[in-house]
Amino acid sequence: MARRAPSPTAADRAKADLLFLEAQRAKALGHFDAAFYLLDAAHTLNPTDREIGIELAPFLLHFQDSVSTERSLNLLADYYQSAPSDYQAGVRLGMLYEHNGRDRDALEVWKKLHSYYPERINVSAMLAAALARTGLSADRERAIAVYDSIEAAEGPSIDLSSAKMQIYYLFDDTAAIKGEADRLLSSRPGSSEFNIFAGDIYDMFGDKERALVFYNRAVELDPANGHAYYAKANYFKAEGDTAAYDNEILKALRQNSLDPDIKLQILRSFIQDTHADSIMRPRISQLFDTLVLQHPGESNIRALYAAWLAEEKMFAAAAEQQEQAVGLDPSDADEWDMLASLYASDQRYDLAIDALNRAIHYHPASPALHYKLGVLIGMNKDYDKAINEFNRALELVGPNENRLRSSIYCSIADNLYSAGQTDSAFTVYNTAIRLDSDNLLALNNAAYFMACSGRDLDLALAMIERVLASDPDNPTDLDTYAWVLFKRKNYAKAREVIDRTLQLATDDSADILEHAGDIYFMDGEPARALEFWTRALELNPDSELLQRKVRDKTFYYE
């Protein structure tokens, strides 16, 4: 037989009371650690005081270990056994039992609490759910009865019918599920939402014809109910009727009653389903215009519109929508980044720089924004100012973000090289690669500029071969490889690689075409070289070196 803990002495009870009062004061002041230790000490002195135990119990849960959780449960259970009418304590104990998988114990709590508070809807709902989980037919029947009692007090609802249907589903009673749908609908046959619900139930069980009747009735009852059109759209999508699906989706999105977030979800799905159909693009654009008019203050709609326009290569229009998005909600740094990218894609670099400066006003501690601003400034050949932005980004980047730090150092090196500070550039490239040995851009750029400078060609070859091992079909990397081989006077291999580069490149590049001309010239085909130089000059007419090569039909070292 287990021995009982000795009863506390009067002195221990008095000390425990003082500690309890001090704990309450510490708790009121927000000193929760002190409150816990005081309560724990008080309970050690007087474990029979249930008031101390009920105060200590929630603190123990913060430790999140099985021993502390069990102790908390025991303290709550001990208190609730002595005060079964304490509503708050009962709810806490029941929910804690459920959270720890002790469904049987939770059920007993809900039963007892329900006997004291039969009018409390939340207690009745918890009791019904606990009864349904036991797996016993009698308990499930009682759960249905409890749900019926809630319905008698609160009125019919989709949530209550759904809860009962879940129980019928466990009984594999399809007829009862459909019967519940019919019964719910009979309570309010003029409800568009109840008709949609009934349609969903019949559709789920394959009664397509009757489901469509309910969906059509829902639309007739409330022609402005976007959910009704959306339900019909999903019905037609499942049936493979794409024309009817498109039609109902368009109707759904035009309804003011539909929540903007739901509209965005529908529109994303619709765009994904129709992205290959060019005929749908004007309708999608029209839908976006309609949504913007309906919800002018929703930044998410503007941002999605911008993303879709960007996908369609309409960068100016996309930037216009993105400006509206960040104007409505400037709190998202990524959306500002997107705005700058759209301006850059439209080759309006001054506007991209302006957008990033505005972004930094709202997000001064964002290293990514300073980094991107530096890249754009560097494109304008203001190398010192670009490097200042990169250094600011380095100050802000986290100590463990070596990948971002490496990317920033790579950009610093690019700008140093462009500014003619070659030795410093290669030192910084080494730093970038040391921070992230998989920084393919740093490896590629360092290898390319080594080839251009005619230095460390063995190291340049090793670097670009590492890059190609990870990304063998990248035209930029292949061009670097061809140029390193050219500088090593391996013209035959360089020609093989540049041919592969030209094959994979999606757009003509003046640099690649000029390299091809140089390689072909040195490999003994000056006529083909001239063809490449001529094409390169068309893309870069201001290049004096290309002008000389084309005019004199010969290769010149810079």
Disulfide bonds with the S-S distance in Angstrom:
none
